[in-house]
Amino acid sequence: MTDTSARRLPTLAVWKFTSCDGCQLTLLDCEDELLPLAGQVRIAHFLEASRESLPGPYDVSLVEGSVSTPDEIDRLKRIREVSGVLVAIGACATAGGIQALRNFADVDEFRSVVYARPEYVQTLDRSTPASAHVRVDFELRGCPIDKRQLLEVLTAYLVGRKPNIPRHSVCFECKARGTTCVMVAHGTPCLGPVTQAGCGAICPAYSRGCFGCFGPVAVDGAPAANVTGLVERLRALRMADDDIVRALRTFNSAAPEFSDAVPDGPSGRTR
């Protein structure tokens, strides 16, 4: 058995920004898998799991949530400065999340309707991913993220290699598990052809179309999703443009491939 006390354990920090905490809960849900990992890494900051907070620098930082307030920009920059590797986890941190629907609407109007004293609420007009403000070493997609992929990313950086995360579409996963294509067989609208794999194609396995939780397919950081082609197919299925926009602007609203896919009609408002 390796004596971990005789060597310095790498440090892990987990940070929350504007989010629902679902991706942090995915880490806690690893349960048995965390036991061997805990012996190989020191969790220096993870307020969802412990009140202990050690000062940096940190070997690996996981950032959950989008940047939605002015102070979050400053906090993210400070985290970047003290982190050797920064990984954005989840749709909020990688594409602005559901809260990025504000990007297509009047935020001041929302604030005046929701809050009794809107002047006390400091918020930005746009909800943006971490990469819009700092250098991000890796983006782990999903709403929420997949725990198997999370463990792969953590173990990869602990041993100094590149994470092995699939970059193909959900359609590949449907074929792998023998699921009949819901769009071809039943005419069910589905975002699977343009959505990155990672969930195991859960929705199509239950005869439902993919909702695009893992965002648009990208290979080596370059867009690879033929969203224009899918939009034409959805139109052929008699799906209205307003409905197509609503389908694309959900978990990954701020992803350009999704947000700009239907240029026709009024812009600047959520439809």
C-alpha positions as CSV (number, residue, x, y, z in Angstrom):
1,M,0.0,0.0,0.0
2,T,1.3,3.5,-0.9
3,D,2.0,5.7,2.1
4,T,0.1,8.9,1.1
5,S,1.3,10.7,4.2
6,A,4.9,10.7,2.9
7,R,3.9,12.6,-0.2
8,R,2.0,15.8,-1.0
9,L,-1.6,15.1,-2.0
10,P,-2.9,17.2,-4.9
11,T,-5.6,19.7,-3.9
12,L,-9.1,19.9,-5.3
13,A,-11.4,22.9,-4.9
14,V,-15.1,23.0,-5.9
15,W,-16.7,26.4,-6.5
16,K,-20.3,27.4,-6.9
17,F,-21.6,30.3,-9.0
18,T,-25.2,30.9,-10.3
19,S,-26.6,27.4,-10.4
20,C,-28.9,24.8,-8.8
21,D,-26.1,22.8,-7.2
22,G,-27.0,19.7,-9.3
23,C,-23.5,19.2,-10.6
24,Q,-22.0,19.4,-7.1
25,L,-24.5,16.9,-6.0
26,T,-23.4,14.6,-8.8
27,L,-19.9,14.6,-7.2
28,L,-21.4,13.7,-3.8
29,D,-23.5,11.0,-5.5
30,C,-20.3,9.2,-6.5
31,E,-20.3,7.7,-3.0
32,D,-18.2,4.5,-3.2
33,E,-16.1,5.9,-6.1
34,L,-15.1,8.8,-3.9
35,L,-13.5,6.6,-1.2
36,P,-10.5,5.6,-3.2
37,L,-10.3,9.0,-4.8
38,A,-10.3,10.6,-1.3
39,G,-7.0,8.8,-0.5
40,Q,-5.4,10.4,-3.6
41,V,-6.5,14.0,-3.3
42,R,-7.1,16.5,-0.6
43,I,-10.4,18.4,-0.9
44,A,-9.3,21.9,0.1
45,H,-12.6,23.8,-0.7
46,F,-16.0,22.3,-1.2
47,L,-18.7,24.1,0.9
48,E,-21.4,21.7,-0.3
49,A,-19.6,18.9,1.6
50,S,-17.5,20.6,4.3
51,R,-17.0,23.9,6.1
52,E,-13.2,23.5,5.9
53,S,-11.7,25.9,3.4
54,L,-8.0,25.9,2.9
55,P,-6.1,28.7,1.0
56,G,-4.8,28.1,-2.5
57,P,-3.1,27.5,-4.7
58,Y,-5.2,24.5,-5.9
59,D,-4.1,21.8,-8.3
60,V,-7.6,21.4,-9.8
61,S,-10.6,23.6,-9.4
62,L,-14.1,22.6,-10.5
63,V,-16.4,25.6,-11.3
64,E,-20.2,25.0,-11.3
65,G,-22.6,27.7,-12.4
66,S,-22.8,30.7,-14.8
67,V,-21.5,34.2,-14.2
68,S,-24.6,36.3,-13.6
69,T,-23.5,39.0,-11.2
70,P,-20.7,41.6,-11.2
71,D,-18.9,40.1,-8.1
72,E,-18.9,36.7,-9.7
73,I,-16.6,38.0,-12.5
74,D,-14.0,39.1,-9.9
75,R,-14.3,35.9,-7.9
76,L,-13.8,33.8,-11.0
77,K,-10.7,35.7,-11.9
78,R,-9.3,35.2,-8.4
79,I,-10.0,31.4,-8.6
80,R,-8.3,31.2,-12.0
81,E,-5.2,32.9,-10.6
82,V,-4.8,30.2,-7.8
83,S,-5.8,27.2,-9.8
84,G,-3.4,25.0,-11.8
85,V,-6.2,23.5,-13.8
86,L,-9.7,25.0,-14.0
87,V,-12.6,22.7,-15.2
88,A,-16.0,24.2,-15.9
89,I,-18.7,21.6,-15.1
90,G,-22.3,21.6,-16.2
91,A,-24.4,23.5,-18.7
92,C,-24.4,26.7,-16.5
93,A,-20.6,26.9,-16.4
94,T,-20.1,25.8,-20.0
95,A,-23.0,27.6,-21.8
96,G,-24.8,30.0,-19.4
97,G,-27.4,27.5,-18.3
98,I,-31.2,27.9,-18.2
99,Q,-30.7,31.4,-16.7
100,A,-29.2,32.5,-20.0
101,L,-32.7,32.9,-21.2
102,R,-32.3,36.4,-19.8
103,N,-29.9,37.1,-22.7
104,F,-32.9,37.3,-25.0
105,A,-35.1,39.4,-22.7
106,D,-35.3,42.6,-20.7
107,V,-33.6,41.8,-17.4
108,D,-34.7,45.1,-15.8
109,E,-38.3,44.1,-16.5
110,F,-37.8,40.7,-15.0
111,R,-36.2,42.2,-11.9
112,S,-39.0,44.7,-11.4
113,V,-41.7,42.0,-11.6
114,V,-39.9,39.4,-9.4
115,Y,-38.4,41.4,-6.6
116,A,-40.2,43.8,-4.2
117,R,-37.0,46.0,-4.0
118,P,-35.3,45.5,-7.4
119,E,-32.8,48.3,-6.6
120,Y,-31.1,46.0,-4.1
121,V,-30.5,43.3,-6.7
122,Q,-27.2,43.4,-8.5
123,T,-27.3,41.3,-11.7
124,L,-25.9,41.3,-15.2
125,D,-27.9,41.6,-18.4
126,R,-26.4,38.3,-19.6
127,S,-25.6,35.0,-18.0
128,T,-22.3,33.8,-19.4
129,P,-20.1,30.7,-19.2
130,A,-16.8,30.7,-17.3
131,S,-14.9,30.7,-20.6
132,A,-16.2,34.2,-21.4
133,H,-14.1,35.6,-18.6
134,V,-11.1,33.4,-17.9
135,R,-9.1,30.6,-19.5
136,V,-10.8,27.2,-19.0
137,D,-8.7,24.1,-19.3
138,F,-11.6,21.7,-19.8
139,E,-15.4,21.9,-20.1
140,L,-17.5,19.0,-18.8
141,R,-21.0,19.2,-20.3
142,G,-24.4,18.2,-19.0
143,C,-27.4,19.3,-16.9
144,P,-26.4,17.7,-14.7
145,I,-23.0,16.3,-15.5
146,D,-22.5,12.5,-15.7
147,K,-20.7,11.1,-12.7
148,R,-18.7,8.6,-14.8
149,Q,-17.4,11.5,-16.9
150,L,-16.7,13.5,-13.8
151,L,-14.6,10.7,-12.3
152,E,-12.7,10.3,-15.6
153,V,-11.8,14.0,-15.7
154,L,-10.7,14.1,-12.1
155,T,-8.6,10.9,-12.4
156,A,-7.1,12.1,-15.7
157,Y,-5.8,15.4,-14.2
158,L,-4.6,13.6,-11.1
159,V,-2.3,11.4,-13.2
160,G,-1.4,14.1,-15.7
161,R,-3.2,12.9,-18.9
162,K,-5.9,14.3,-21.1
163,P,-9.5,13.3,-20.2
164,N,-11.1,10.8,-22.5
165,I,-14.5,12.2,-23.0
166,P,-16.6,11.2,-26.1
167,R,-17.2,14.0,-28.6
168,H,-19.8,12.3,-30.8
169,S,-23.6,12.9,-30.8
170,V,-26.4,11.2,-28.8
171,C,-27.3,9.3,-32.0
172,F,-24.1,7.3,-31.5
173,E,-25.3,6.3,-28.0
174,C,-28.8,5.3,-29.4
175,K,-27.2,3.0,-31.9
176,A,-24.9,1.5,-29.3
177,R,-27.8,0.6,-27.0
178,G,-30.0,-0.5,-29.9
179,T,-32.6,2.2,-29.5
180,T,-34.8,2.9,-32.5
181,C,-34.6,6.5,-33.8
182,V,-37.6,8.3,-32.4
183,M,-37.5,10.9,-35.1
184,V,-37.3,8.5,-38.0
185,A,-39.7,5.9,-36.6
186,H,-42.3,8.2,-35.0
187,G,-41.6,11.7,-36.2
188,T,-40.7,12.8,-32.6
189,P,-38.7,16.0,-32.5
190,C,-35.2,15.2,-31.2
191,L,-32.0,17.2,-30.6
192,G,-29.9,14.0,-30.5
193,P,-28.2,14.5,-33.9
194,V,-26.6,17.8,-32.7
195,T,-26.2,17.1,-29.0
196,Q,-23.0,15.8,-27.5
197,A,-23.1,12.4,-26.0
198,G,-22.7,11.7,-22.2
199,C,-26.1,10.8,-20.8
200,G,-26.4,7.3,-22.3
201,A,-29.3,8.5,-24.6
202,I,-31.8,8.2,-21.7
203,C,-34.7,10.1,-23.2
204,P,-34.8,8.3,-26.6
205,A,-34.6,5.0,-24.8
206,Y,-38.0,5.9,-23.3
207,S,-39.4,7.0,-26.7
208,R,-38.8,10.7,-26.0
209,G,-36.8,13.2,-28.0
210,C,-33.4,14.4,-26.7
211,F,-33.7,17.8,-24.9
212,G,-30.0,18.8,-25.6
213,C,-28.8,18.7,-22.0
214,F,-25.2,18.2,-23.0
215,G,-25.1,21.1,-25.5
216,P,-24.0,21.2,-29.2
217,V,-21.4,18.7,-30.4
218,A,-17.9,20.1,-30.6
219,V,-14.7,18.4,-31.7
220,D,-11.4,19.9,-30.2
221,G,-13.3,23.0,-29.3
222,A,-14.6,23.5,-32.8
223,P,-18.4,23.4,-33.6
224,A,-19.4,20.2,-35.2
225,A,-23.2,20.2,-35.0
226,N,-25.2,20.6,-38.1
227,V,-28.0,22.6,-36.4
228,T,-29.2,24.2,-39.6
229,G,-29.8,20.7,-41.1
230,L,-31.7,19.6,-38.0
231,V,-33.9,22.8,-38.1
232,E,-34.9,22.0,-41.6
233,R,-35.8,18.5,-40.6
234,L,-37.9,19.8,-37.6
235,R,-39.7,22.1,-40.0
236,A,-40.4,19.2,-42.2
237,L,-42.1,17.6,-39.2
238,R,-44.4,20.6,-39.1
239,M,-42.7,22.1,-36.0
240,A,-43.1,25.8,-35.9
241,D,-40.1,28.1,-35.6
242,D,-41.2,29.4,-32.2
243,D,-41.3,25.8,-30.9
244,I,-37.9,25.1,-32.4
245,V,-36.4,28.1,-30.7
246,R,-37.9,27.0,-27.4
247,A,-36.4,23.5,-27.8
248,L,-33.0,24.9,-28.5
249,R,-33.0,27.6,-25.9
250,T,-33.2,25.5,-22.8
251,F,-30.3,24.0,-20.9
252,N,-27.7,25.5,-23.2
253,S,-29.4,28.8,-24.2
254,A,-26.2,30.8,-24.7
255,A,-24.4,28.2,-26.9
256,P,-24.2,30.1,-30.2
257,E,-25.0,27.0,-32.3
258,F,-28.3,26.8,-30.5
259,S,-29.1,30.4,-29.8
260,D,-28.5,31.6,-33.4
261,A,-30.0,28.6,-35.2
262,V,-33.3,30.2,-36.1
263,P,-32.5,33.8,-37.4
264,D,-36.0,34.4,-38.7
265,G,-38.6,36.3,-36.7
266,P,-38.2,38.8,-33.9
267,S,-34.8,38.9,-32.0
268,G,-33.9,40.0,-28.6
269,R,-36.8,38.3,-26.9
270,T,-37.4,34.8,-25.6
271,R,-40.0,33.2,-27.8
